[in-house]
């Protein structure tokens, strides 16, 4: 192979591994519920709402509750894989000509294993979870790119013996010679994955105060000060479902999609707030379905209209005084990976004691469709780009899953005013 082509392939490979590492960091953050608004909006471009969150919340996304290690996302292993591949690309560039073959063939073998693992995960995503995470799909593309780059180089070294025979002949020797280096590199990237995981947990990093009391105090103070400086907005709460004390001092408005994993996670936080401040907090629930079927601001239309069906069911249940029960049931289904449908929402409503004949008539009515559309138009005025979007006493919080510690501290701060 031409030397210039060899260098070009390996530089491209290093870039590909950097992209793979970045995607894994985003997936690790998604696993711990701390991904930013950009990741959430990217994941919401598929027909399944927030596909990444659905995968992250599934039992297949990682190993939870491990001794010492705690929760370890699968993306952590992917982070180590891409780091090791990057090291091999770099080693090929640096190695003497007679050593390059060993590194190339090992890279081919490792990337081939990566392809096999990705195929297994893709099958699991489709058959068990029912959706394909867009970030995961992008990692599949990166892995395929690494494999192609490795194949092109391995092919040039294979000669008449063939690639697989060359891999068998040189890989073992290469691993033996560089065993210590490989061990160190793998441990370093594995440690890097752990660092990403620790940084991404809800109480750490930019979305959390960490464990240091002084850092926590400074974090909360800066967040509350930033909140106070934000201008209040006008939100129409007429006919919006409400949970909590009608005379409460603190009003929270939540714009959400019932297929949004971050919205589901936020619902747990709000439920805890309502329990902690039963007389001081009330929450109004507004719909912003990420589906063009009922939201003209979203280009993509979900053939099943799942988010729109769920929103209609919640609003119609509210007319019968059963909003809280149906709302909770919808997010329980979301957490369990159940795709909202006419059948699933009827099952939830029936268990909640809703009059099914009235529900069915309501869900198909023009009144409910127009009500959802009015909420969407209001969301457009408020410049809502993702869900959940929360407003506390008419002032916006940062989009996405809020920090639970900050949210509670904010309520306590507002109650003291």
C-alpha positions, 0 to 999 in steps of 0.5 A: 500500500502507498505510504501516503494512503496508509497515513491518510487512512490512519489519520481518518481512523483517529478522527473516527475514534475521537467521534466514537469517544464523544458519542460514548460520552453523550451516551454515558450522560444519557444513561445517568440522565444528565445529557444536555438539550442538544443531545435530547433534541438530536435523540428526538429526531426519530419517530420514537420520541426520545429514542436515546432515553428509552434505550438508556432507561432499559435493562439492556443499557448497562450493568446496575448496582455492581459492587464497588463500581455501581452503575456501569453503562454499556457505553463505558465499554464502548469508550474503552473500545474506541480509545483502544482503536485510536491507540492502534491507529496511532501505533500503526503510524509510529511503528517501523514497517516490519511492525505495522502488520501486527498492529493492522491485523490486531486492529482488524480483529478488534474492529471485527469484534466490534461489528459483531457486538454492534449487530447483537445490540442492534438486534436487542434494540429492535426486538427487546426495546422497540427502538434504535437510539440515534446515538447508538446508530451513529456509533455503529457507523463509526465502528463500520468506518474503523473496520473498513479502514482496518480491512483496507490496510489488512488486505494490503498485507495479506498476500496469498495467505488471506487476511484471516490467516495473516491475523492468526499469524501476527496478532498473537505475537503482537499482543505478546510483545505489546501486552503491557502497553495494551493493558495500560491503555485499556485501563486508562480508557476504562478509568476515563469511562469511569470519570465520565460516569462520575462526572455525569451522575445527577449530583456532579458536573455542570448539572449538579453541585458534587459532594463538596459542601462549599461547592454545593453552596456555590452551585446553588447560589449561582443557579438561584441568582441566574434564575432570579435575573430571568424575566417572567413570561406569560403562560395561560393556565386556563384548563391546564391540569393541576396537581397540588394545593390550589393556594400554593405559593410556588407554581411550576409549569411543565411542558412535556412529551409522554414518550420523553425519558427526561420528562419521565425522570423529571416527573419523579422529581416533581412528585417528590417536591409535591410530597415534600411541600404539599401545601406550598407547591402546585404543578400545571401540566402542558403538552408539547408532543414531539410528533408532527401529527399534532405538533406542526412545529415538528416535521417528523410524523409518527405513524402511530401518533403515540405522543399525541394519543397519550396527550389526548388521553391525559387531557380527557382523563382530566375532564373526569378528575382522573388526570393524576392517575392517568398521568402517572400510568403513562409515565410508568408505561414509558419507564417500562418501555411500553409504546403508548397506543389506543390500547395501552392508554385505555388500559391505564384509564380503565384501571384509573376508573375513567368512563371509557365511553366518555374518554373515547369520545373526548379523545377523538374530538376537535376540542382536544385537538385544538387544545393541544394545538393551542399549547403547542402554539404557546410553546412556540411563543415561549421558544420551547425547543425540547422537553421537558421545559419547566417554568417556576413562578413564570420564570424558565429553568434550563431546558432538559432534566433539572438538577433535583438538589437545585429544584428543591433549593429553589422552592425553599428560596422562593418560600422564604421571600 
